[in-house]
Amino acid sequence: MDDIEMDTTAFPLLSSRMKNLETPATIAMSMRARALISQGKKVISLALGEPDFKTPSFVIDAAYQAAKDGNTKYPPIDGIHSLKKAIQRKFEYENAIRYELDEIMVANGVKQILFNALTATLDAEDEVVLPAPYWTSYPIMVKFLGGNPVYVMCEEQNNFAMLAKDLRAKISNKTKWVVLNSPNNPTGAVWSKQTLLAIAEVLREFPHIWIFCDEIYEHFVFDNQCHYSLAALAPDLKSRILTANGASKTYAMPGWRVGYAGACPSLIKAMMKIQSNSTSGACSVSQAALEAALTKGDEAVLEMKQAYNRRRQKVQAVLSVLPGFTCVAPQGAFYLYPGIKGCIGKTSKGGCLIGTDDQFAQALLEEMYVAVVPGSAFGFSPYLRLSYAADEHILEEACDRIARFVLQLS
Ligand SMILES: Cc1ncc(COP(=O)(O)O)c(C=O)c1O
């Protein structure tokens, strides 16, 4: 069931807390696309941030074997020991961060890691500083938990990186967390070492702040760029940093619902307490799958990365020359975030006035059957987010339809 919009007539039966819980706009756009598909329209959806690849078969085999071996009991709250050891090795060799086992926990994805961490730490009116454009779940969760999101605008002319001076301007004595996300959803930006070092310099001034580093796209970095973990660049801040990662993107495993974090033992313990009362921990079979992926997944990741890179170049080449578009080459993740300022105020062939990126996305869907997410969903307009985690032929067709739509604007 995808439709999670609430029946407002049932509202009195729901908690007042639910009034603060929004549906991510990315899901709303996919739902619109599905409605058109069910009417027989040939919709191409570039709206969801989901790898199109299948989970590597050796990962599936490891899960099957785990189930056959009887690994089907309740798992330890913080994760299966051998998986935690594999995560420890991963952090050490790939990220140059040494986490002890009591500094590591496994959960049902980075989403649950974030939810655990915020639930464990946020009091009413606490502020969480987020990069904007942002992954939709960050502000939604913050508001649901009674906190206030505060946005640092990451401008296109700075390649959508967060500038240290802009971060400093948004920190107050109410700030509880600063969230960093590189490679970034929705922009595909990869923040440089200099950018992160400058951010670390600011964070040193504010010892009351936790730092959430969402590194879920770390393996998809292009053009000889590197991914840097803040906890490695600024080891003096490590005890305040939560480094989050997961299997969904790296190993094409979003449905397995498994992710993990490294953080100081007191935060991990608090998060475990929450997890023990909500999900009891991540699915045991998925944990076996993640362990196999972390241990033997390098080749599969490289293949996916090469495919993403080819697609990125193709789509960017088309979008960057469209009239009214700006499209910096993103260096990571699997998204493009073109600006469409030059299309605002125009009218589509179907007679729709394009006053906002919402209207652009709506008209593109209705007239060309291509689903993309408007920048408004990520707090940064007028832009569009396109996911290129789709087959190359599908992407070619999508680009062709987008180009026709734009060229027909008047
Ligand atoms: C930046 C970012 N963090 C976290 C997630 C969710 O990850 P998971 O599937 O591990 O819950 C996503 C998914 O789109 C994401 O884009």
The ligand as a Gaussian input file, in Angstrom:
#p B3LYP/6-31G(d) Opt

LIG

0 1
 C       20.261000      11.028000       2.345000
 C       19.501000       9.792000       2.671000
 N       19.637000       9.247000       3.888000
 C       18.966000       8.140000       4.236000
 C       18.102000       7.521000       3.351000
 C       17.331000       6.298000       3.798000
 O       18.155000       5.219000       3.907000
 P       17.650000       3.794000       4.387000
 O       17.027000       3.114000       3.220000
 O       18.913000       3.129000       4.848000
 O       16.682000       4.003000       5.492000
 C       17.920000       8.052000       2.077000
 C       16.967000       7.432000       1.146000
 O       16.552000       7.967000       0.158000
 C       18.652000       9.209000       1.727000
 O       18.537000       9.750000       0.515000

